[in-house]
Amino acid sequence: MGASGEQIQLGEAEVERLVAGLRRILAADELLLGREEVTPYECDGLTAYRQQPLAVALPAREEQVVEILRLCHGLGVPVVARGAGTGLSGGAMPVAQGIVLSLAKFMRILDIDPLARTARVQPGVRNLAISEAVAPYGFYYAPDPSSQIACTLGGNVAENSGGVHCLKYGLTVHNVLGLRVALVDGTVVEIGGTAPDSPGYDLLALMIGSEGMLGVVLEATVRLTPKPQLARVAMASFDDVVKAGNAVAEIIAAGIIPAGLEMMDKPATRAVEDFVHAGYDLEAEAILLAEADGTPEEVAEEMAAICAVLEKSGASSIRVSRDEAERLLFWAGRKAAFPAVGRITPDYLCMDGTIPRKHLAHVLTRIAELSREYGLRCANVFHAGDGNLHPLIMFDANRPGEIERATEYGGRILELSVEVGGTITGEHGVGIEKIVQMCAQFSPEELAAFRAVKAAFDPPGLLNPGKAVPTPRRCSEYRLTGSARQG
């Protein structure tokens, strides 16, 4: 689709020129053209939506990326940048008349500066690889998505990813200092930097979370965080999800900002325990994981305060990790929630609404009611500290009507998030999954401003077209029905 949302159509001659140009730029093993070769790139982690591209480019050098963008810009060919494909909103799904630009070969950590506490990396570097590389210097990279073993920094930038420690240490936007970006016509620009402030508009914050619609990340300079001397996790069991939800609000209200504050309900903990054997309480209706880190004295004081609030909030039992191995095991269970649920259902949708913490209990209750209404199981996993919900709606795509019911159920959850003063996404992005709910979140005037930003960076609308920002027509259809059921 172009900037106006119209579908881009390429003639046979343009396709031939595209392929010839790509062959000139790339080596034989850097270009995939056959149906069998491009099929692995037809979707990201949201497998319910698939589309094969014309070609997949696998450049290894910046100059190749620039030449590919210039070629596609000249021919009017859409480009979808892709990292590891772990995204969950369809943000890396190809378009039929376009190419996939994979940054998978950009895997170098270019520089580590322990004094400045920064690292400069290429977009294909795995999230966890940064922490592994800087560990000898006593640092780590704070944003830690559950997919950190596989997801890449370029994708993290595109989606503004978070993780279980985002409550205290922030999202990607709080931990990236500068970007080197290729624009749609191949122009390379530097945004941000290591100085305390940069002159002009804050384009860095604009680029982070823009889902590959404004530019292609070539390098990123990230902030490194000193490893704490000690960390401990309290695992609290609750006999009621409402009590657990209220406990989250009470912890924050007490002025405590844990390093991590996560929640799982019984369906999630049972799936996880069978998979990871983390020692979770299988009888609890919900569990909370709350982490304190810092010096031993700070951890002892904060953990005592956390446990006091948990007890007052009705926790039926509280276990505090005895050592680092047990702490990591508690978190391993939480981070394995998505694959664990994948073991017990043929398919699932992972929602990503974010709500004010005070409404957690109400929203949890409503999600359970919707589960019964749609006849579909739902396991709930939350970045509870910042109200980021991850309901996992289970279904079987082989059963007629189930994917439609699951999609509608998910849309209702996102609309519920907006109703209570929240937003439709916290860290997974909009992509194609939530594009209809953008019409519930934003007014026509706000969406027009988003389109204007897109047009300023990408006038022909070639970078990741058809994602994140809906067309006026789509929103008109949505508002006529007043629900996601038209989505």
N, C-alpha and C positions, 0 to 999 in steps of 0.2 A: 504494500500500500504506500501511496505517496503521502505528502504532508496533509492533504485534504482527506485522506482515508480511502481514496480510490485505489482499486487493485491495479498494480503495475503489470503490464503485459509486454513480453518480449517477443520479437519476431525471430524467425529461424536464422536470419542473417546476424542479428545481435548476439544470439546464443553462440553461433559459430565464432564470432569475433571475441566473445568472452572466453571461450575455451582456448582459442589460439593465444590470447593474451596471457591467460593463466599459465599455459605451458611455457611461454617465454620467460615468465617471472620465476616459476617454481621448478624444482627438480621433479623427476618422474615419481619419486616416492613421497612427494609433498603435495600431490594433487589426486583427489579421489573423484571419480566420475561415474563409475558403474553403479547400477542399482544396489547390488550387494555391498559395495564399498560405502555408500552413503547412508544405508539403512541404519547403522548404529547411531547416526547423528539426527535421526528424525524426531527425537523428543529429548527432554531433559528428565528430571525426577518426577515430573507430572506426566505419567505415561498414558493418561486418558486421552491426550491430544497428540497427534502425530502428523508430520508432513515431511516428505523427502525434498531436499534442496536440489538445485541443478548440479552443484559441485561442492566439495569440501576442500578448502585450502588450508595447508598445514605449514605456514612459513616458519623459518627459524631465525630470521633477522629482521630488524626494524625496517630496513630499506625495502624488503619484500612486502611488508604490511603497507607501507606508503604507496608502493607501485600498485598493489591490488586495489586499494581505495581509489587511486586516481583512475584506474581502468574501469572500475564499477561506476564511479561518478560520471565518467565520460559516456558510458553506455546506458546509464539509468538502471543499473542492476542493484537490487537490495542486498544488504550485507547484514548478517546476524553474527556478532562476535560470540565466541563460546569458550568457556574454560573447561572445567571437569564435567559439566553437565549434571551437577548435583542439585541444581535449583529446583524448587517445588511449585513454581507458579507458571511454568511454560514460557519463561522469559527467554530461553535459548532455543525455542522451537523454530525451525527454519520456516521460510516462506517459499512457496512453490516456484516462483520465478526469481529466486535469489540464491546466494551462496552462503555457506557457513565459513566464517573466518575463525579457525581454531588457533588459540594462543597456547596450546598444550606444550609446544617446544620451547617456550620462553620460561625456562625453569631455573635461571641463575640468580643467586643472591649476589648482587653486584658489589655491595659495600656494607660493612658493619662498623659503626663508630661508637664504641663503648662510652667515650667521654660525652658525646652529644646525646647518647641514648637513642640512636636511630639506626635503621637499616634501610638500604635501598635495594629493592627486589624487582624482578620481572613478574608480569601478571600470571604466569603459569606456575609460580612457586606455591606449593601447598601451604595452607594456613599453619599446620603443625610443624612443617619443616623450618619455619622462621624461628619458632621457640626452640627447636632442637639445635639450630645453628648458633643461637645466641646464649644458650644455656651455660657454656664455659665461662662467659663473662658475667654470669649472675643475673641475666635478664630473661624475659619471655615476652611474647606478643599476646596482649590481653584478650582481644575478641576470640572466643573459642566456640564456634558453631558445633553442633553435634556431629556434623560431617567433616570436622577439621582434619581428619586423617586423609581426606581426599579432596575437599574443596580448595579452590585456588584463590589467591588474593585478588585477581582481576574480577572474579565472580563476586567475591565479598564486597568489593568496591561498588560493583553494579547494583547489588541488592542492599547495601548498607547492613551487612550481616552483624549479628550480635553473638549470643551464646550464654552459657549459664553464669558467667561472671560479668555480664554487661551492666548489672545493677550498680556496681561500685566502680567499674573501670571503663564503662562506656561501650558504644557501638563502634563500627568501623569509622564512622565520621569523626569520632573523638580520638582516633588513634592513627589516622593517616595525615601526614603533614604536607605532602606534595605529590603531584601526579605529572607524568609526562604522557600526553594524550595526542593521538592522531585524529584529526577531524575528518569529516566525510570526504573532503577533496584531497586528503593526504597531507594537509598542513599539520606540522607537529608543533604543539604548544606546551609550555611549562606552566602549571597552575599550582599556587601555594608555594611552600618552601619551608626551610628549617628556621627562618626568622620568627620571632614572636608574633608578628603580624605581617600581612602582605598588603601592598597598596591596591586600591581599586575595589571592584566588586568581589564578593566572596564566592568566586566561581568554583572553589574546591568543594564547598558544601553542596553546591548545585550539581556538580558532576557525580559526587558520591550518592548512590541510590537512584541514578538516572536510568538504570537498566539497559545500558548500551545504546541508548537512543540519541545521545549527544556526541559521543566520541568513543574511540577505542583506546583503552589503557595500555601503555607500553612499559611504564615503570611506575613504581610507587615508593615513596619514602615514608616509613612507618615509625611510630613512636614505640620505644621499648620500655617495659615496666620492670623495675627490680623485683626479683623473686622474694617473697616474704620469708622471714625466718621460720615461721610456723603457720600452719593452717589446720583447723579442726572443723568437722562437719557434725551438726546435730541432726539426727533423723527422728522426727516426731510422728507418731501415729495418731489418727483421729477416727472416731467412730461415726463421723458425719462430715460430708464434704463442705457443708455450710460452715461448720466450726473451723475447718482448715482454711477456708477462704477468709473468714474473719480474722484468723490468727495472722495472716499475711499483713492485713491492714493494721493490726495492733502492733506488729513489730516495727513497721515504718513509723507509725504514730508515736512510738516510744523514742524516736530519734535514732534508731539503730539502722545502719546501712550495711547489711551483710555483704560479704564478697560474692555470695551467690544465695539465691532464695528461690527454690524450685518446688513445684507441687505435682503429684501424680495421683490419679484416682485408682480405685481397686482394679478395674480392667487393665489399666496400664501397668501397675505394679506386678500383677500376676503374669502378664506377658513377658515383662522384663526379667522377673525372677527365674522363670523357666529357661530363659536364654542366657543370662549372665551369672546368676546365683550370687547376687550382691548382698543377700541377707535381709531383704525387705520383709516387712510385716504383711503377710498375705491376708490377714483377717481385717486389717484396717480398711475403712472406706476411702481414706486418703492418707498420703504421707507428705510431709514437708521436709526438704533438705535445706538447712541454713548453715552457711559457712562463715567463720570468723578467721581473719588472717592478720599478720603483723608480727610484733615481738611477742615472746611468750607471755609477758605481762598483759599486753593489749588483748591477746586472744583469750586469756583466762577471764578477764573482766567482761569482754563482749559476749563470750559464750555463756557466762553466768546470767547476763542480762537477757540473752535470747531464750535460755531455758526457762527463766522466770516468766517471760511473756507467754511462752508455749504452754506452760503449766496452767497459768491463769486463763488461757484461751480454751482449755479443755482437752489438751493432749492426753491420750490414754497411756502413752509410754514415750520415753525419750531416750535415745541412745546417742552417745557422742563417740566419734571415731577415736580409737585408742592409739593409732599410729598412722603414718603416711600411707601405708599399704591399704588400710581399711578406708581411709578417706578417699583414695583413688578408686577403690571398689564401689563405694557409694555413688560416686560421680559416674563411673563406668556404666552402672545400671541406668542412670538417667540419660546418658548420652546414647545408649543403645535402644532407647524407647522406640524409635522409628523402625529399625530393622526387626526388633522384637515383635512389634505388632504385625509386620509384614510376614512373619512366620505363621500367624494364626488366621489370616484372611487372604483370599486371592488378590484383592485390591483394596486400597484405601486412599482417601483424600485427606491431606493435612492442611487444615485451615490456619489462619495467622492473624486473627483480629487482636487488637489491643484495647484495653478498657481501663478506666479509673479503678484503682485497687479496691475502693470501697464497694464496688458493684460485683466483685468476684463471686460472692455467695449467690446473689440473684441470678447472674449469668450462668453459673454452673447448674442451678436448679432448672433454668429454662432450657439449657442444652439437653438435659436428661428428659424433659418433657418432649422436646422435638425428636429425640431418639425414638421414643415410643410412638410418636405421631407418624414418623416415616418408616418405622419397622426396621431400623438399621442400628447396629451396635456402634458405640462411640467410646473410645478411650481418650482420656484427657491428660495432657501434659502441658505444664505452664512454666514460662519464666515469670513466676508469680510476683516477684519483687517489682517488676515494671508493668505488670498486667498484660503480658503478651501471651495470648492463648494459643495452644496448638491442639485443638480437638482432632482426633484421628477417626474419620468416618469410614467404617468398614463396609465393603460391598463386594459383589461378584459381577464383573462386567459381562460375564457369559449369560447371566440371567436377564431376560428382557425387562427393561425399565429400571434396573437397579442403578445404573450410572446416572440416569436422569434424576432419580430420587436423591441420590447422594449429592449431586451438584446443587439441587434445589435446597436440600438440608444445609449444605455449606453456605449457600447464599443467605439463608435465613440467619445463620449465626453471625455472619459479617454485618448484616443489617441490624441485628440486635446490638452489636458492638457500637455501631454509629448511634443508635437510639439512646444508649446510656452515656454518650459523650466521648466515645472512643473513636478508633479508626479501623479501617479494613485490613491494614497490614502493619506489622511491626518490623519484620526483617526478611520476609520471603519475597517481597516485591509484588507488584500487581500482575505483570505479564499478561497472559490471556485469561488466567483463571479468575481474576477479580475485576476485570475491566468493566463489567456491567455494574458492579457495586460502586465503582467510581461515581456513577450517576446519583447514587444515594448519599455519598460522602460530600460531593462538591456541587456548587451551583453552576449554571451555564456560564456565568461570567468567570468563575475560577477556572473552569475547564478551558475556556477560550484563552486565558492567560497561559495555561500549560502548553497549549498548542502553539502559542506565539513564541514561547521559549524554545520549543522543539524546532520551529521554523527558523529561528535566529541562528541556531547551530547547524541545522541540517535542512536547508531550504528545499531540496528535492524530496525529502522524506525517505531516504534510502537506508538509514541506520535503524535496524530492528523495527521495521514498520508494523503497524497494527497492534502494538503492545501498549499497555499501561494507560494510555489516554483515549477514551472512547470518542467516536465521532458524534456530532450533534444529533444525527439521525438515530443512532443507537440509544442515546439518552432519551430522545423523544418517545421512542417505542417503550423504553423502560418506564418512563413516568406515566404513560397511558395505562399501564398495567398496575403500577404501584408496587411491584415485587420483583424478585429475582427469577420468578417462574418463566419470564419471557426470555431470560438470558441465554 
